[in-house]
Amino acid sequence: ELMEAQKLAFGVFSSVVATRNGAAMAASGLDFVIVDLEHSPFDLSKLEGYLLGMINKAEILKKGNLQPSVAPFIRVPAAGREQLQFVIKQVLDLGPMGIVVPHVDTELEAKRIADHCRFPPIGHRSMGGGLQQIGFASMPVGEASRIVNEETLVVVMLESPKGIENCEAIAATQGIDALLIGTNDLCFEMGIPGQFHDARFLEALHLVPETARKHGKLAGIQPGTREQAEAWIAAGYN
């Protein structure tokens, strides 16, 4: 809702996949949390507990439904084509509201990711049964899939010169909702680790939100300081 209103949304990466940490994040006042499975132990049972820990118990009592008080997203590990499809399917079945995929370099990769994340007729996500995203509510399966398709945020990370070069085509891909620039890995790939004032990095920094906005998409970034946050918000990041 914040993003559709063109307002800022603030969140963090979380690499401690534990139930109590999920509960703490739910009470933090953040808009979203990206649970990081790329740089933390990949354990689906722990992830399930973490997501359950984010559920707002007051909302359950009030609505009789599962209602997270902070939007949970999952960054999946970078993987090959078939493995990535399997990982996305398993992770989405646990109930997050968004998927973040790292190291996306081409339009073809973006199309495959979008396809993996949504049910037919938009994509080819497999329907496994009750959906945690709607609190396992009893409704026609077609209606359930439509709602989850609409509410699932698909984010791709641009973390290399090749990804930046293909930014326009990736942003234009149907089913991709946001571009997230991976500042550290991008600088490493450019041979300028940590040099966030280098002209090459700054060119990419401004290109991503401009291109995203052109195609009606969102642009995300992970600042390390308050100064970076203020400067990068001014550059157009949501």
ChimeraX attribute file (.defattr): number of C-alpha atoms within 10 A of each C-alpha:
attribute: neighborCount
match mode: 1-to-1
recipient: residues
	/A:1	7
	/A:2	11
	/A:3	11
	/A:4	9
	/A:5	7
	/A:6	10
	/A:7	10
	/A:8	13
	/A:9	14
	/A:10	14
	/A:11	18
	/A:12	14
	/A:13	15
	/A:14	19
	/A:15	15
	/A:16	17
	/A:17	23
	/A:18	17
	/A:19	17
	/A:20	15
	/A:21	17
	/A:22	25
	/A:23	20
	/A:24	13
	/A:25	24
	/A:26	23
	/A:27	13
	/A:28	14
	/A:29	12
	/A:30	15
	/A:31	17
	/A:32	22
	/A:33	24
	/A:34	20
	/A:35	26
	/A:36	22
	/A:37	22
	/A:38	17
	/A:39	12
	/A:40	13
	/A:41	13
	/A:42	14
	/A:43	10
	/A:44	15
	/A:45	11
	/A:46	15
	/A:47	25
	/A:48	18
	/A:49	18
	/A:50	23
	/A:51	25
	/A:52	19
	/A:53	20
	/A:54	25
	/A:55	23
	/A:56	18
	/A:57	16
	/A:58	12
	/A:59	14
	/A:60	14
	/A:61	10
	/A:62	8
	/A:63	10
	/A:64	12
	/A:65	17
	/A:66	21
	/A:67	19
	/A:68	22
	/A:69	21
	/A:70	22
	/A:71	20
	/A:72	24
	/A:73	26
	/A:74	26
	/A:75	24
	/A:76	21
	/A:77	20
	/A:78	16
	/A:79	15
	/A:80	8
	/A:81	11
	/A:82	8
	/A:83	12
	/A:84	18
	/A:85	18
	/A:86	14
	/A:87	16
	/A:88	21
	/A:89	18
	/A:90	14
	/A:91	19
	/A:92	22
	/A:93	17
	/A:94	18
	/A:95	24
	/A:96	23
	/A:97	21
	/A:98	22
	/A:99	24
	/A:100	25
	/A:101	23
	/A:102	20
	/A:103	20
	/A:104	24
	/A:105	21
	/A:106	18
	/A:107	18
	/A:108	12
	/A:109	16
	/A:110	25
	/A:111	17
	/A:112	16
	/A:113	25
	/A:114	23
	/A:115	20
	/A:116	22
	/A:117	26
	/A:118	25
	/A:119	18
	/A:120	16
	/A:121	10
	/A:122	15
	/A:123	17
	/A:124	15
	/A:125	21
	/A:126	15
	/A:127	14
	/A:128	9
	/A:129	9
	/A:130	15
	/A:131	19
	/A:132	19
	/A:133	21
	/A:134	18
	/A:135	14
	/A:136	14
	/A:137	14
	/A:138	10
	/A:139	11
	/A:140	8
	/A:141	13
	/A:142	10
	/A:143	10
	/A:144	18
	/A:145	20
	/A:146	15
	/A:147	13
	/A:148	19
	/A:149	19
	/A:150	10
	/A:151	13
	/A:152	20
	/A:153	20
	/A:154	21
	/A:155	28
	/A:156	28
	/A:157	24
	/A:158	28
	/A:159	23
	/A:160	23
	/A:161	17
	/A:162	15
	/A:163	21
	/A:164	23
	/A:165	15
	/A:166	16
	/A:167	22
	/A:168	19
	/A:169	16
	/A:170	27
	/A:171	27
	/A:172	19
	/A:173	17
	/A:174	13
	/A:175	23
	/A:176	21
	/A:177	21
	/A:178	23
	/A:179	27
	/A:180	23
	/A:181	26
	/A:182	19
	/A:183	24
	/A:184	17
	/A:185	17
	/A:186	23
	/A:187	20
	/A:188	14
	/A:189	14
	/A:190	15
	/A:191	10
	/A:192	16
	/A:193	14
	/A:194	14
	/A:195	16
	/A:196	15
	/A:197	10
	/A:198	12
	/A:199	10
	/A:200	14
	/A:201	19
	/A:202	12
	/A:203	12
	/A:204	20
	/A:205	21
	/A:206	14
	/A:207	17
	/A:208	26
	/A:209	27
	/A:210	17
	/A:211	20
	/A:212	24
	/A:213	16
	/A:214	13
	/A:215	17
	/A:216	12
	/A:217	21
	/A:218	25
	/A:219	24
	/A:220	24
	/A:221	20
	/A:222	18
	/A:223	14
	/A:224	9
	/A:225	9
	/A:226	9
	/A:227	10
	/A:228	14
	/A:229	15
	/A:230	12
	/A:231	13
	/A:232	19
	/A:233	17
	/A:234	10
	/A:235	15
	/A:236	18
	/A:237	26
	/A:238	22
